[in-house]
Amino acid sequence: MFQLNPTLLNTASLNLEVVGNNITNSGVSGYKSSDFESALAGAVRSSQGAQIKGAKINMSQGSIVASVSPLSMAINGGGFFKVQKIDGSYTYTRDGSFQMDKLGFIINANGDKLIGFPDAATNAQGVLQIDTAKNPPEVSTLAKIEMNLPAEETQISNAITFDTADTTSFNNTTSSIVYDPVGVAKVIQTYYRYEEEKVKTASLTAGVASMTVPTANLPGLKVGQRVTGTGIPDNTFIQSINTNTGVVGISNAATVTSGSATITVPTHWEAYIYSNSQEIAKLNFVFNADGTINKNDTHVASTSYSKELDLPTPQPVVAAVWDVAKGQLTFDIPQGLSGEAITALPLDFSDVTKYAGDFTASSTQIDGYPPGSLLGISVERDGKILARYGNGQQQVQAQVMLANFKNPNGLEVARDNQFLSTLASGVEDAGAPGQYGTGAIEGSSVEQSNVDLTGEMIKLIAAQRNYQSVAQLIKKQDEVLQTAINIGQ
C-alpha cells in the first residue's frame, strides 16, 4: 500500500496563498511582495492574511507616483516610516499615505501617528503635530531705498510751496510699507522735489553765525538749504529763518567776513518723508561730483510733524537723525490710529545716486511682516516639514525621520501593511533621511507596491495547476484505496 505525503497539498495551498496575497495587495501603497520559496522554510500563515509569516519579503523599490495629499510621502531608497499605534506600541511601514487630523497630528488611514523629530534641530523622537496657528508678525527694522534722482530734471519754482496734494510741487514719489510690532502696516510716503537755484543778497557780520536778508528775498529760503557765496564758508547750511527780522541763522561762522554778499542756494534734491499723513522729516540731498551721495553733507532740514492726528492723547514730536556713516535717516513712527509705534526705524538712502537719465526706484528692501494664516504644508527631501503662510513666510515645523535595520528581512510581518522589529532584524537606527542607509523623502508622492502583477498572474496559473494536480493525485489515491477495499470484500 502506498501513501501520499499530505504536505504536498499544504505546500500547493501555501503557494496559492502567497501569490494571492501579492495580487490582492498589488494596489496597496508601499506593499512589499512575498517569496513562495522562502515561505516553505517558515510555512507559518499570518492570521491577518496580509502576508505570509516566514516568507522572505522582497524589499526592492516600488515606483513613486504623485499624490494630491501634501503629507503623502514616498521613501526613495532604504528605510521605513515609524508610527505609533493607538495602544502606544510602535511599528514600521513603507506606506507613506499620511494626512493631518483635526488636532494637527500626522496620521495614516488607521489613525497611527507618524514619529519624527518635533524639533528639527534635535534628534528627540516624538509624534509629529502641525501647528496650525497664525505665523506671528515681525516689526520692521530697516527700509532701504535704491534709486536714481536725475541729474537733469525739471526744476520746481521757489514760488510753488510743497504740498502733498499738489503734484506740481514735487517731481516724484515712492511708497514703502513697514510693519509695527503687532503687524499693522504703516506707509512711508516720500516725495522728491528738485528745487531751482536761489540767488539772494544778504548782510554779513564777521564771526556771527547769521546773515540778514531783506524780507522780500526770504521766499524760497528754507531751513537745511546749503548756501554759498562771497564770505560764506564751504558746507554752510541755513539753520533758522526769522521772517519778521530777516535774520537767517547759518551753521558756520568761523570765516564769515563783514559786508554785503550774494548768496546762492544751489539747485538741489529734497525729500519730504511722511507717515500716517504726518511729515516726519525733510532731507536735503548733497551729491559728490561722480553722482554718488555725499553722506557727510546730506542733512536733515526739519524734524517735526507738520500735521496732527485726532487722537485721544497727543503724539510725540519725533526727531529724525541722519547717520553720516551709514547714510540712513533714523526716526520713530508713532502709534497713529491703530497698532503700535515703531521706534528707531532706519530709512537707508546710502545707494541713492544723481546720474543722467530718468527717475528710477530699482528696489526697496524692507524687513518685517504682518501675521499670516497657514496656507499649506510641504515635505522636503530631507524630511523637513515646511509650513507656508499668507504673509509670505515659511517655517520648518518638524522633521520626518526614517528607521533602518541591519537585517530588514528579519522584520516580522504585522497587520495593516506594517512590520515589527525582531532579534533577527536588530534594533532600529533612526535619523534624518539619508542617514543609516535610508533614502530621501519625495513629498506629495507615494510608493506603489513592488508587485510584478504580470509575473504574479503567471505564478498564479502555475500554482493553480499545481494545486489541481495534487488534488487529482489525492483523488486517484482515494479511488485506488476504494478499489482495494472493494476487492478485499
C-alpha positions as CSV (number, residue, x, y, z in Angstrom):
1,M,0.0,0.0,0.0
2,F,1.4,3.4,-0.9
3,Q,0.8,6.7,0.9
4,L,0.7,10.3,-0.5
5,N,2.6,12.8,1.6
6,P,-0.1,15.2,3.0
7,T,2.4,18.2,2.9
8,L,2.1,18.2,-0.9
9,L,-1.4,19.7,-0.6
10,N,-0.3,22.1,2.1
11,T,2.6,23.3,0.0
12,A,0.3,23.8,-3.0
13,S,-2.2,25.7,-0.8
14,L,0.6,27.9,0.6
15,N,1.8,28.7,-2.9
16,L,-1.6,29.9,-3.8
17,E,-1.9,31.9,-0.7
18,V,1.4,33.7,-1.2
19,V,0.6,34.5,-4.8
20,G,-2.9,35.5,-4.0
21,N,-1.8,37.9,-1.3
22,N,0.7,39.5,-3.7
23,I,-2.0,40.1,-6.3
24,T,-4.6,41.3,-3.7
25,N,-2.2,43.9,-2.3
26,S,-0.7,45.0,-5.6
27,G,-2.6,48.3,-5.3
28,V,-1.6,49.0,-1.7
29,S,1.0,51.8,-1.3
30,G,4.3,50.6,0.0
31,Y,3.4,46.9,0.0
32,K,6.3,44.5,-0.4
33,S,5.7,41.2,-2.2
34,S,6.5,37.8,-0.6
35,D,8.5,35.0,-2.0
36,F,6.9,31.5,-2.1
37,E,10.2,29.5,-2.0
38,S,11.2,31.2,1.3
39,A,7.7,30.7,2.6
40,L,8.2,27.0,2.5
41,A,11.0,27.3,5.1
42,G,8.8,29.1,7.6
43,A,5.4,27.7,6.5
44,V,3.5,29.8,9.1
45,R,0.5,31.6,7.8
46,S,-0.4,35.1,9.1
47,S,-3.7,35.1,10.9
48,Q,-4.3,38.6,9.4
49,G,-4.0,37.4,5.8
50,A,-1.8,40.3,4.7
51,Q,1.4,38.4,4.1
52,I,2.8,35.0,5.0
53,K,4.9,34.7,8.1
54,G,8.2,33.1,7.3
55,A,8.2,34.3,3.8
56,K,11.1,36.4,2.6
57,I,10.0,39.9,1.9
58,N,11.1,41.5,-1.4
59,M,12.4,44.9,-0.2
60,S,13.0,46.2,-3.7
61,Q,12.0,49.8,-4.5
62,G,8.4,50.4,-5.8
63,S,7.6,53.0,-8.4
64,I,7.0,56.5,-7.0
65,V,3.9,58.4,-8.2
66,A,2.4,61.8,-7.4
67,S,-0.3,62.3,-4.8
68,V,-2.7,65.1,-4.2
69,S,-2.1,65.0,-0.5
70,P,0.8,67.3,0.6
71,L,1.6,65.0,3.5
72,S,1.8,61.9,1.4
73,M,5.5,60.7,1.3
74,A,7.5,58.1,-0.6
75,I,10.9,56.8,0.5
76,N,13.3,56.9,-2.4
77,G,15.8,54.3,-1.1
78,G,16.1,52.3,2.0
79,G,14.3,52.8,5.4
80,F,10.9,52.8,7.0
81,F,8.5,55.2,8.5
82,K,7.9,54.7,12.2
83,V,4.4,55.0,13.6
84,Q,2.8,54.8,17.0
85,K,-0.3,52.6,17.4
86,I,-3.3,53.6,19.5
87,D,-2.0,51.3,22.2
88,G,1.3,53.1,22.3
89,S,3.3,50.4,20.5
90,Y,5.5,51.1,17.5
91,T,5.6,49.6,14.0
92,Y,7.3,50.3,10.8
93,T,6.0,50.8,7.3
94,R,6.8,51.8,3.8
95,D,3.3,53.2,3.2
96,G,3.6,57.0,3.3
97,S,-0.1,57.8,2.8
98,F,-0.3,60.3,5.7
99,Q,-2.7,63.1,6.4
100,M,-3.4,65.7,9.2
101,D,-6.2,65.1,11.7
102,K,-8.2,67.9,13.3
103,L,-5.6,68.3,16.1
104,G,-2.8,68.7,13.6
105,F,-1.3,65.2,14.2
106,I,0.1,63.4,11.1
107,I,-1.7,60.1,10.9
108,N,-2.3,57.2,8.4
109,A,-5.6,55.7,7.5
110,N,-5.6,53.6,10.7
111,G,-5.1,56.6,12.9
112,D,-1.4,55.6,13.7
113,K,0.7,58.7,14.4
114,L,3.9,59.4,12.5
115,I,7.1,59.5,14.6
116,G,9.8,62.0,13.8
117,F,11.6,65.0,15.3
118,P,9.1,67.6,16.6
119,D,12.1,70.0,16.9
120,A,14.1,69.7,13.6
121,A,17.2,71.0,15.4
122,T,17.3,67.9,17.8
123,N,17.1,64.1,17.4
124,A,14.5,63.7,20.2
125,Q,11.8,61.4,18.8
126,G,8.1,62.2,19.2
127,V,4.8,62.2,17.4
128,L,4.6,64.9,14.8
129,Q,1.9,67.6,15.1
130,I,1.5,70.6,12.8
131,D,0.9,74.0,14.5
132,T,-2.0,75.5,12.5
133,A,-1.9,78.8,14.4
134,K,-1.0,82.1,12.6
135,N,2.6,83.0,12.0
136,P,3.3,85.9,14.4
137,P,4.3,89.4,13.0
138,E,7.7,90.8,13.0
139,V,8.4,94.5,13.4
140,S,10.3,96.2,10.6
141,T,13.9,97.2,11.5
142,L,15.1,98.6,8.1
143,A,13.8,100.1,4.9
144,K,16.3,100.6,2.1
145,I,15.6,102.7,-1.0
146,E,17.7,102.3,-4.1
147,M,17.0,105.0,-6.7
148,N,18.4,107.5,-9.1
149,L,17.5,111.1,-8.8
150,P,18.0,112.5,-12.3
151,A,20.9,115.0,-12.8
152,E,18.8,116.7,-15.4
153,E,15.2,117.3,-14.1
154,T,12.6,119.9,-14.3
155,Q,13.3,122.4,-11.6
156,I,10.3,123.4,-9.4
157,S,9.9,127.1,-8.9
158,N,10.6,128.6,-5.5
159,A,7.2,130.2,-5.7
160,I,5.5,126.8,-5.5
161,T,5.2,125.7,-1.9
162,F,5.4,122.0,-1.3
163,D,2.1,120.3,-0.8
164,T,1.4,116.6,-0.9
165,A,-1.9,117.3,-2.6
166,D,-0.3,119.4,-5.3
167,T,1.6,117.2,-7.8
168,T,3.2,120.2,-9.4
169,S,5.1,120.9,-6.1
170,F,7.2,117.7,-6.4
171,N,8.8,115.6,-9.1
172,N,8.4,112.0,-7.9
173,T,7.3,109.9,-5.0
174,T,7.9,106.5,-3.5
175,S,5.8,104.4,-1.1
176,S,7.1,101.9,1.3
177,I,5.1,99.7,3.7
178,V,6.6,98.8,7.1
179,Y,5.1,96.8,10.0
180,D,4.8,97.7,13.6
181,P,5.3,95.1,16.5
182,V,1.7,93.8,16.2
183,G,1.8,93.6,12.4
184,V,-0.2,96.7,11.5
185,A,1.0,98.1,8.2
186,K,2.3,101.7,8.2
187,V,3.0,103.6,4.9
188,I,6.1,105.7,4.5
189,Q,5.5,108.1,1.6
190,T,8.5,110.0,0.4
191,Y,8.2,113.0,-2.0
192,Y,11.2,114.2,-4.1
193,R,11.5,117.8,-5.2
194,Y,14.2,119.2,-7.4
195,E,14.3,122.8,-6.3
196,E,15.7,125.6,-8.5
197,E,18.7,127.7,-7.6
198,K,18.1,130.8,-5.5
199,V,20.2,133.9,-5.6
200,K,19.8,136.3,-2.7
201,T,21.6,139.3,-1.2
202,A,22.5,139.4,2.5
203,S,24.4,141.4,5.0
204,L,27.1,139.6,6.9
205,T,28.8,140.3,10.2
206,A,32.3,138.8,10.8
207,G,32.2,135.9,13.2
208,V,28.4,136.0,13.6
209,A,26.5,132.8,12.7
210,S,23.7,134.6,10.9
211,M,23.1,136.9,8.0
212,T,20.4,139.5,7.4
213,V,18.3,139.0,4.3
214,P,15.8,141.6,3.1
215,T,12.3,140.2,3.9
216,A,11.4,140.5,0.2
217,N,14.2,138.0,-0.5
218,L,13.1,135.4,2.1
219,P,10.7,133.4,0.0
220,G,12.4,130.2,-1.2
221,L,14.8,130.1,1.6
222,K,14.3,127.0,3.9
223,V,16.0,125.6,6.9
224,G,18.6,123.0,5.8
225,Q,19.4,124.5,2.5
226,R,23.1,124.7,1.6
227,V,24.3,128.3,0.9
228,T,27.4,129.5,-1.0
229,G,28.6,133.0,-1.9
230,T,31.1,135.7,-1.0
231,G,32.2,135.4,2.6
232,I,30.3,132.1,3.1
233,P,32.4,129.1,4.2
234,D,32.1,125.8,2.5
235,N,29.4,123.4,3.8
236,T,27.3,126.1,5.3
237,F,23.5,125.5,5.8
238,I,20.6,127.5,6.9
239,Q,19.6,126.7,10.5
240,S,16.9,129.2,11.2
241,I,14.8,131.9,9.5
242,N,13.2,134.8,11.3
243,T,10.5,136.0,8.8
244,N,9.9,139.2,10.9
245,T,13.5,140.5,11.0
246,G,15.1,138.7,8.0
247,V,17.8,137.2,10.2
248,V,18.9,133.9,8.8
249,G,20.9,131.6,11.1
250,I,23.7,129.7,9.4
251,S,25.8,126.7,10.5
252,N,29.3,128.1,10.0
253,A,30.5,131.5,11.1
254,A,34.3,130.9,11.6
255,T,35.4,132.7,8.4
256,V,32.4,134.9,7.7
257,T,33.5,138.4,6.7
258,S,31.5,141.6,7.2
259,G,29.7,143.3,4.3
260,S,27.2,142.7,1.7
261,A,27.2,139.4,-0.1
262,T,25.4,137.5,-2.8
263,I,24.1,134.2,-1.5
264,T,23.4,131.3,-3.8
265,V,21.3,128.3,-2.7
266,P,22.2,125.7,-5.4
267,T,19.7,123.6,-7.2
268,H,19.2,120.5,-5.1
269,W,17.0,117.5,-4.4
270,E,14.8,117.5,-1.3
271,A,13.0,114.5,0.2
272,Y,9.8,115.0,2.3
273,I,9.1,111.9,4.4
274,Y,5.6,111.3,5.6
275,S,3.9,108.6,7.6
276,N,0.3,108.5,9.0
277,S,-0.3,111.7,6.9
278,Q,2.3,113.5,9.1
279,E,5.6,114.9,8.0
280,I,8.4,113.1,9.7
281,A,11.3,114.9,8.3
282,K,12.7,116.8,5.3
283,L,16.0,115.6,4.0
284,N,18.3,117.7,1.8
285,F,20.5,115.6,-0.5
286,V,24.0,116.6,-1.4
287,F,25.9,114.6,-4.1
288,N,29.5,114.2,-5.0
289,A,30.9,115.1,-8.4
290,D,30.6,111.5,-9.5
291,G,26.9,111.4,-8.7
292,T,27.1,109.3,-5.5
293,I,25.5,110.6,-2.4
294,N,27.6,112.8,-0.1
295,K,26.8,111.3,3.3
296,N,28.7,113.9,5.2
297,D,26.8,116.9,3.7
298,T,23.4,115.3,3.2
299,H,21.4,116.5,6.2
300,V,18.0,116.8,7.9
301,A,16.3,120.1,7.2
302,S,13.4,119.7,9.6
303,T,12.3,117.1,12.1
304,S,8.8,117.8,13.4
305,Y,5.4,116.8,12.3
306,S,3.5,119.3,10.2
307,K,0.1,117.9,11.0
308,E,-1.6,116.3,14.0
309,L,-4.0,113.4,14.1
310,D,-7.2,113.4,16.0
311,L,-6.0,111.1,18.8
312,P,-7.1,110.7,22.4
313,T,-3.5,111.6,23.5
314,P,-1.0,113.9,21.9
315,Q,1.6,112.2,19.7
316,P,5.2,113.0,20.4
317,V,7.3,115.1,18.1
318,V,9.9,112.8,16.6
319,A,13.4,113.9,15.9
320,A,14.9,112.4,12.8
321,V,18.6,111.7,12.9
322,W,20.9,111.5,9.8
323,D,23.6,108.8,10.3
324,V,26.6,110.1,8.4
325,A,28.5,106.8,8.4
326,K,25.6,104.6,7.2
327,G,23.7,107.1,5.0
328,Q,20.5,106.4,7.0
329,L,17.7,108.6,8.3
330,T,16.5,107.1,11.6
331,F,13.2,108.1,13.1
332,D,10.2,106.9,15.1
333,I,6.8,106.3,13.7
334,P,4.1,107.0,16.3
335,Q,1.2,104.7,17.1
336,G,-1.3,106.5,15.0
337,L,-5.0,105.5,14.9
338,S,-4.1,101.8,15.2
339,G,-1.3,99.4,16.1
340,E,1.8,100.3,18.0
341,A,4.7,102.7,17.5
342,I,7.9,101.8,15.6
343,T,11.0,103.1,17.2
344,A,14.3,104.0,15.6
345,L,13.5,102.8,12.1
346,P,16.4,103.4,9.7
347,L,15.5,104.6,6.2
348,D,18.6,103.8,4.1
349,F,19.5,106.2,1.3
350,S,23.1,105.1,1.1
351,D,22.8,103.9,-2.5
352,V,20.8,106.9,-3.9
353,T,22.6,108.4,-6.9
354,K,22.3,111.5,-9.1
355,Y,23.0,110.3,-12.6
356,A,21.8,111.3,-16.0
357,G,18.6,109.6,-17.1
358,D,15.2,109.0,-15.6
359,F,14.0,108.8,-12.0
360,T,14.2,105.1,-11.0
361,A,13.4,103.3,-7.8
362,S,15.0,99.9,-8.6
363,S,14.4,98.2,-5.4
364,T,13.0,98.7,-1.9
365,Q,14.3,96.3,0.7
366,I,12.1,96.2,3.7
367,D,12.0,93.6,6.5
368,G,9.2,92.9,8.9
369,Y,5.8,91.3,8.0
370,P,2.2,91.1,9.3
371,P,0.7,87.9,10.9
372,G,-0.1,85.2,8.4
373,S,-2.5,82.3,8.3
374,L,-1.3,78.8,7.4
375,L,-1.7,78.2,3.7
376,G,-0.1,74.9,3.1
377,I,2.4,72.2,4.1
378,S,5.1,70.5,2.1
379,V,7.7,67.9,3.0
380,E,11.2,68.4,1.7
381,R,13.7,65.7,0.6
382,D,15.5,65.9,3.9
383,G,12.2,65.3,5.7
384,K,11.7,68.8,7.0
385,I,8.0,69.8,7.1
386,L,7.7,73.3,5.8
387,A,4.7,75.5,6.6
388,R,3.8,78.3,4.2
389,Y,1.8,81.3,5.5
390,G,-0.2,84.1,3.9
391,N,2.4,86.7,4.8
392,G,4.9,85.1,2.5
393,Q,6.9,83.5,5.3
394,Q,8.0,79.9,5.6
395,Q,8.8,77.9,8.8
396,V,10.2,74.5,9.5
397,Q,7.8,72.9,11.9
398,A,9.3,69.4,12.3
399,Q,11.3,66.7,10.6
400,V,10.2,63.3,9.4
401,M,12.7,60.6,10.5
402,L,13.4,57.2,8.9
403,A,14.4,54.0,10.6
404,N,16.6,51.3,9.2
405,F,17.7,47.8,10.3
406,K,20.8,45.7,9.8
407,N,18.6,42.9,8.5
408,P,15.3,44.3,7.1
409,N,14.3,40.7,6.1
410,G,14.3,39.8,9.7
411,L,11.3,42.1,10.4
412,E,8.1,40.4,11.4
413,V,5.1,40.9,9.2
414,A,2.2,42.6,11.1
415,R,-1.2,43.7,10.1
416,D,-2.0,46.9,8.2
417,N,1.0,46.6,5.8
418,Q,3.4,47.1,8.7
419,F,6.4,45.4,10.3
420,L,7.7,44.7,13.8
421,S,11.3,44.6,14.8
422,T,12.8,41.3,16.0
423,L,16.0,39.9,17.3
424,A,16.7,38.8,13.7
425,S,16.2,42.3,12.3
426,G,18.1,44.1,15.1
427,V,17.2,47.3,16.7
428,E,16.3,50.4,14.7
429,D,18.8,53.0,13.6
430,A,16.7,56.2,13.3
431,G,17.7,59.5,11.9
432,A,17.1,62.1,9.3
433,P,16.5,60.9,5.7
434,G,19.9,60.0,4.2
435,Q,21.3,58.7,7.5
436,Y,21.9,55.0,8.3
437,G,21.4,53.9,4.7
438,T,18.0,55.5,4.3
439,G,16.8,57.2,1.2
440,A,15.3,60.7,0.6
441,I,11.7,61.7,1.1
442,E,9.6,62.5,-2.0
443,G,6.8,64.8,-0.9
444,S,3.3,64.7,-2.3
445,S,4.1,61.2,-3.6
446,V,3.5,57.6,-2.7
447,E,5.5,54.5,-3.3
448,Q,3.5,51.9,-5.2
449,S,3.7,48.2,-4.3
450,N,6.7,46.4,-5.9
451,V,4.4,43.5,-7.0
452,D,5.1,42.4,-10.6
453,L,1.4,41.8,-11.5
454,T,2.2,40.1,-14.8
455,G,4.7,37.8,-13.1
456,E,2.3,37.0,-10.2
457,M,-0.5,36.1,-12.6
458,I,1.8,33.7,-14.4
459,K,2.7,32.3,-10.9
460,L,-1.0,32.0,-10.1
461,I,-1.7,30.0,-13.1
462,A,1.2,27.6,-12.3
463,A,0.1,27.4,-8.7
464,Q,-3.5,26.6,-9.6
465,R,-2.3,23.9,-11.9
466,N,0.0,22.5,-9.3
467,Y,-2.8,22.6,-6.7
468,Q,-5.2,20.8,-9.2
469,S,-2.5,18.2,-9.9
470,V,-2.1,17.5,-6.2
471,A,-5.8,17.4,-5.8
472,Q,-6.1,14.9,-8.7
473,L,-3.4,12.7,-7.1
474,I,-5.3,12.7,-3.9
475,K,-8.5,11.8,-5.8
476,K,-6.7,9.0,-7.6
477,Q,-5.3,7.7,-4.3
478,D,-8.8,7.7,-2.9
479,E,-10.1,5.8,-5.9
480,V,-7.3,3.2,-5.6
481,L,-7.9,2.7,-1.9
482,Q,-11.6,2.4,-2.5
483,T,-11.0,-0.3,-5.2
484,A,-8.7,-2.2,-2.9
485,I,-11.3,-2.2,-0.2
486,N,-13.9,-3.4,-2.6
487,I,-11.6,-6.3,-3.8
488,G,-10.9,-7.3,-0.3
489,Q,-14.6,-7.6,0.4
